[in-house]
Amino acid sequence: MASSELKKKIRDVLVTENVMYLATTVDSTPSVSSLFYAVDPDSFELYFFTFTPTTKAIHIGFNKKVQVHISKKADGKEIKGIQLTGRANQIKDQNLIENKIKPLISEASNQAFTDFYDLPIAGWYKIVPTVIKYIDFYAKHQFEFLEFRENQPSFQNNLREAVTSRIKLWITTTRAPFFTASIVPILLGAALAWNIIGFLNFYYLILTLIGGVALHAGTNMLNDYFDHTSRNDEHNKNGFVPFFGGSRIIQTGTMSSLKVGLSAVFFFILGTLIGIYLELEVGGQVIISLLIFGAFLGIFYTADPLRIGYHSLGELAVALGFGPAYTLVSFYIQAASVGGITIDFFFWITGVFWSIPLALLIANVILINEFQDYEADFKVKKRTLVVRLGKERCLFLYKQINALAYIMILAGAFIYFHNAFLTVIALFTIPLAWKAIKHAEKYFDKIFELIPSNVMTIGVHAITGILIIVGLILSPIILPFFAL
């Protein structure tokens, strides 16, 4: 069969039909959806519209390889259609979307989705074919194949995509962008040691960071696992947004609940082994005690029988874990690695004091994220502070927590004036915190409109923490030049 004749048959199917079945897969978990499509009759590229939080869209974000089946409507005794293997990509070119894709999709779908085109979660996708299998079941040649060698990715591109896809999958699964919640207090503890002792053990610091992040990753994944078993995340229909509703990795079929649970156990074991090693290195039983305390909070945040996060104690648990616990263990490891250092009551008071602003600000991150989870949490009787107190009261609480964090920073700069006054630079984040508050006042009862406040609250925690760290490091270097 000449290539031109085969193309004509394929084109006949593609231009006369408008519904396709799209198959996607990630991590051996398949998904199939029916969709309206439009076609470029020359290149055989397919275009479709969907919402970015859907399973198929999320799968494409991790794995561009897709398969499509299109059946030609039966005309008497015939079974015809095509099976297309290709690569899907989200279209970002607004001119292409407006001038070509939207009109084609609107015509193919009989204007079915025009009311949704301008939503922030609207997504436009293109499938570039690599192989098309033409099916005519009752013909002499039942199956014919048309290859598009020019669309085949190179070995290097396949390898790069495979690696980046796995990295992206684990970044999403562990919620890695939120690791600032554990990294910043660990660095704060090390900065306190530098401020007081004038010494840092970078080997121990790196191990502390790896162990702390591992425990954080395990906590996040365990949270997803138990919010799945409680059906909490299944009730959350607000889409794939990283600030609320968990990672959604189980709900979208991107990773099985069993694998998420086992991965959580792995990260907890890794963090525990590092903690035990550091305990054996520096001694004192402080590390192992704080490790047990942190693991307890991480595991039982959503696990039975305590389910701390389900009883209005989530903010307190997170504040303790990512405030004093992480800061003190890092502070102690650095101090204990140097002989002759007195670790007394005032040592611990100093560590606790400087951890409080971070504890308050990370509690606010949890609090603001609960606003969008209100409906899902209410349905499964997850009594978060927002569910128990209501959104308006929690908005007031959110403001007071912000204010108290900055009062503590200002107080610390004067209490520890001679060796920590430069921590006042952390007050530079007040305008960002104020902007987050004003935005939350306007949109606290909305879902997607509140997202900028979620982002800014995370920024306030991370940037404020970093500025405190910078202030603690620079104060003993710069302040002596201004001593009388």
N, C-alpha and C positions, 0 to 999 in steps of 0.2 A: 504494500500500500504506500503510495507516494505521501511524503510528509505533508504536502499542501492539502491533499484530500483528507488526511487524518485531522489536520487542524480545522478544516471546515466542519467535520463532524463534531469535534470538541466544541467549537465556537457555537454550533447550533444548540447544543445542550446548555451552554453557559448563558447565552443571550435570551433563550426562551424561558428559562427558569429563574427563580428569584429567592429560593430557600436552599440553604446548605446545612449539612450536619458537620460541625467542627469538633475534632478530637484533639485534646491537649493532654499533656502529662508532665508531672514533676515527681521525682523521687519514687518512681514506679506506681504513682497514683494517677489513674486516668480520669478524664472528664469529657463528656460529650454534650454539645448544645446545638439547638437548631437556631438558625439566624437568617435574616434577610441579607442579601448581598447584592453588590453591583460589580460589573466586570469591565475591564478594559479589553475590548475585543481583539486588539492587536497583540498585546503582551500577555494576555490571559491572567493578568493580576486581578485579584479579588479584593474588594473593599467591604468593610462592615462597620457597624456602629454598635457599641455596647458601653456599659458603665464600668469604669476602672476598678471598682471593688468586687466585680464578679469573679468567679473562680477561673473562668477561661482567660480573663485579662491578667489575673495574677499569675497563672501558669505561664502565659506568654512572657511575662516579665522575667521569669526564671529560665524558661526553655522556649526558644523561638520555633523549634521544629513542631509542625502541626500536620494533621491530615484532614482532608475534606471529602465528604461524599455528597454528590448531587445526582438525584434520580430524575430522569426525563419522564414526564407524565405519560402513562400508558396510552397507546393508540392501537387498540386491538391487541393482538398477541405479540407484544414486544417488551423486552426488558432492556432498557438502555440507561446509561448514566456515565458518570466519571468518578474516579477516585484520584484526588490530587494530593501529592506530598509537597510541602513547601515550607517557607519560613515566614513567620508573622512578625510585624513590627508596628509599634504605635506611631501614627503620623503626627508630627509636631508642626509641620509647615502650615500656618494658618491660611495663607493664600491658596494653597492646594486644597485645603479642607473647604474653604468658602466657595471657591470657583469651580471645583470639580467634584469632590467627594460628596458634599452635602446634597447637591442636586441629583446625583446618581442614586444615592441611598434613599432620598425622599421619593424618587420615582419608583424604585424597586419595592419599597415598603408601603406604597400608597399613603405617604405622609404620616405614617403611624407614630413616628418618634420626634416629629418636629418640635413639640412642646418641651423636649428634654435636651435639645441641642446645646443650649447655653448654660447648662448646669456645670458646676466645677468638677463633677465626677464623670462627665461625658468623655468618651474615648473613641477615637477613629483609628482603624487598623487596616493594614495592607498585607495581603498574603502573596508572596512572590513564589511561583511554582518552580520546583526542581524536576518533578516527574508527574506526568498526567497519564493515568490508565483509563483508556476508553473501553466501555463495556457495551457489547451488543450480544446478548446471550444467545439469540437464535441465528446469528450470522455465522458464516463460515469461519471467520476469525473472531472468536468471542472477545478476546482481549488484545488491545493494541496499546503500545506505550510511546509516549512522546517525551523525550528528555530535553531539559534546558541546561545544557552544560555551563552556559555562561552565568547561570544563577547558583551553581554549586559552590559552596564555600571551600576555601583551601584547607588543607590539613592544619595549618597554623591557626587559621580563624576558628576552626572547630575546636582545637585544643584550648585556645584562649577563651572561647565562650564557655567551654566545659568548666574550666577553672574558675572564671569569674562568676558563673552561675552558682557553683557550690559555695563560693565565698559569700555571695549575696544571700543565698539561702540561709547560711548559718548566721549572718549578720541580722537577718530578719527574725530568725527563730530565737536567738538569744537576746534580741532587742539591744544589740550592741551600741546604738547611739545613746542609750541611757546609761552606759557604763560610767559616764561622768559622775554619777551618784556615788560610785565606789572609789573611783580614781582620785577625785578631789579631796575627800577626807583622808585618804592614805597619804597623799602628798602634803596635806596640812599637818599631819602628825610628824612627817619627816622634816617639814619646815620648822616646826616648833623645836625639834631636836637640834636643828642647825642654829636656831635663834638662841637657844640656851647653852648648848654644848659647843657649838662651832664645829661640828663634825657630822658627816653623813657616810653610812655604809651603803654604797650604791648596789652592791650585790644583794644585800638583805632587802633593800627597797624594791628592786626588781622582782624578787621572789614574793614580797608582800603584795605588790601590784598584781602579779599573776594569780596568786592564791585568792586575793580579794575579788578580782574580776571573775574567777572561776565560780566562787560561791554566789556571786551576783547572777551570773548566767544560769546556774542551777536553780536559783530562786525564781527567776523569770520563767524558766521552762516548767518548773513545778507548778507555778501559778497558773500557767496556761493549761497544764494537764488537769488540775483539780477544778478550774473554772469550766473546763469541758465536761468533766464527769458530773458537775453540779448543774450542767446545762446553762450556766450563766452566759457564757460567750455565744451559745446558740441562740439565746433570746436577744442578743445585741444585734440589731439590724442596721446599725449606723455605718456599716461598710468598713473597708480596710484602711483604717487610720491609725498610725502608731501611738497616738496619745491616749486612746481609750479602747476598751474591748479586747485587750490583749494583742498578741501578734497575729491572731486569726489564722495561724499556720495550720491548725488542725481543722478548723471549720472550712477552709478552702481546699482541703485534701492535699495540701502541699507537703505535709509530713504526717505520718500516722501518729495517733495518740500514744501508742506503745513506744515508738521511737523517741518521741518527745520526752516521755517519762524516763526511759532508759538513759537518754542523753543528760537529763537533769541529775540522775544518780551519778553518772560519770563525772560531771563537773563538781558535784559535792565531794566525791572521793578525791579528785585532784586537789581541790582547795584544802581539804582536811589533811592530806598527806604533806602538802607544803607547810601547813600550820604546825603539824607534828615535828617536821624537820626543823623549823625555826625554834620551836620550843626546846628541842634537844640542843640546839646551838647556843641559845642565850639563857635558857632556864627560867626559873621563877614561877612557873605554873600560871603566869598571867595570860600568855598567848593561848594556851589550851582552854582556859576558863572563858576568855572572850570568844574563842572559836566555837565552843559549845553553845554559848549564849546566842551568837550570830546564826549558827546553823539551826538552832531551835526556832528563832524568829522566822528564818527563811522557809523552813519546812512547814511549820504550822501556821504560816500566814494564810494559806488556803486549804491546808490538809486537815482531815479529821484527826482527832475529835475537837481540837480547839478552834480551828478556822478563825484566826485572829482578825483577819480582814473582813470577816462577815459580821463582826460585833462592834463596829464603830471604833476599833482599836488599830486600824490599819495605819493611820497617820502616826500614831505613837510608836508602833512597832518599827516603821520605816525610819522615823526620826532617831530612835535609839540605835538601830542597826547601822544606818549610814551617817550617823552623827558621832556620838561618843565611842561606840564599839570600834568602828574602823579607825577613827582618829587615835584612840588610846593604844590600840594594838600596834599601829605604826610608830607612834611616839615611843612606846616602851621598847620595841625591838631595836630602834636606833640608840636609845639611851643605854639599854642593857648590853649593847655590843661594845660599849666603852667602859673599861674598868674604872673604879673609883668614883662613879657618879651616884649621888644620894637620891634614891627614888622614894620620896616620902609623901606625906599628905599634900603638901603644896605642889608637888610634881603632878599629882593626879588632878588636883583642883584646876591647875593651869590648863591641862589637856581637856578637861570637861568644859571649862569656860569657853575656850576657843572653838570647841565643836558645836556649841549651842546655836550659833547663827546658821551653820550649815544644816543642823538638825531641823531648825524651824523652816528653812527655805525648801528643803527636800520634802517636808511634810506638806508644804503648800503645793508642790508639784502633784503629789497624790491627791490632795483635796480638789484642785481645779480639774484634774482629769476625771474625777467622780461625777462631775456635773453632767457630762454627756452619757455616762453609764447609768444614770438615774433609773430609767425605765426598766432596763434589763436587770439591774440589781434589785429593784423592787419586786419584780416577778418571781425571783428565786429566793426572796427573803434575805438578801445580802444587806444587812443593816449598816451601811456605811454612814459616815457623818452626814452626807448630803441626803440620804434616804431618811435618816432619823430626825435631823433638824430642819430639813428643807433648804432649798437653794438660796433664798434671801438671807437666812441666818448664817449659812456657810460662806456667803459672799462677804458678810461683815467679819466673820472669823478670818477669812483669807486676808483681808486688809490689816487686821490687828496682828496677825502673825508676821506679815511683812514689816510692819512698824517695829515690832519687838526685836526682830532680827537686826535691824539697823541701830536700834538703841543699844543692843549688846555689843555691836561692833564699835560704836562710839565710846561706850563705857570701857571696853577693853583697851582702846587706844590710850585712854587716860590712866586707867589702873596700871597698865604695864607701859607707862609713858616712856621710860628710859630705854627700853629695848623693843618696843613694838608700836611706837606712835605712828609710823608710816602705814599701818593697817587702815588708817582713815581713808586711803585711796579707794577702799571697797565701797565707800559711800557714793562713788561716781555712778554706781548702778541704780541709784534712786530714781532717776528719770525713766529708766526702762521699767522698773517696778511700778512706777506711777502710771505709765502708759498701759501696762498689763491690767492694772486695776480699773482704769477708766474704760478700757475695752470690755472687760468682764462685766462692769456695771451695765453696759449697753446690751450685751449679748449673752448674759449668764443663763438665759432660758432657751438658747438656741443650740444646735448641734455643730454644724460646720462653721457657722459664723464665729463661734467661740475659739476656734483653733488657734488664731494668733495669740490669744491669752495663754493657751497651753504652751506654745512655743516660747513666748517671752518669759514665762515663769521658769521654764527649764534654763533659759539663758541667764536669768537673774541668779539662780542657784550656782551655775557653773562659773560665770564671770565673777560674781562676788567672791566665791571661794578662791578662785585663782588670784584675785587682787589681794585677799587676805594673806595668801601664801607669799606673794611677791613682797608685800609689806613686811612680813616676818623675816624674810630672807635679807631684805635691804636695810632694815632698821639697824642691826648691829654693825653694818658696814658704813652707813651714812651718818647716823645720829652722833657718833663720837666726834665728828668734825664740828658739831654745833654745841658741844658741851662747854659749859662755862669754866 
